């Protein structure tokens, strides 16, 4: 358990560093007006999650999943895990659940963000 936790932590550090570098690069190339770095990270992370999901399952490499999927990609973007969860529901034929999961995840996350902003502004104003 401790080894797995350390592996995930190492992967997370690598992923978070990658996310930072993508954001810095995108800002330098595109500018500050649009969150292109976040968009790139989310799309790229989701693509890589899909690739790893198939490759690790086919090659018997699930021992690498905590490091690569939870750690590296989790540190890079949690959107990739959200995307994989949505696909899993869809592929199991739970289309309504998948749609609900997307709506709830996006809606509740945005609502929670707004609530957090207003709560913090109220406390630190």
Secondary structure as GFF3:
##gff-version 3
##sequence-region A 1 125
A	DSSP	alpha_helix	2	30	.	.	.	ID=ss1
A	DSSP	alpha_helix	36	58	.	.	.	ID=ss2
A	DSSP	three_ten_helix	62	64	.	.	.	ID=ss3
A	DSSP	alpha_helix	65	65	.	.	.	ID=ss4
A	DSSP	pi_helix	66	73	.	.	.	ID=ss5
A	DSSP	alpha_helix	74	76	.	.	.	ID=ss6
A	DSSP	alpha_helix	79	91	.	.	.	ID=ss7
A	DSSP	alpha_helix	95	124	.	.	.	ID=ss8
###
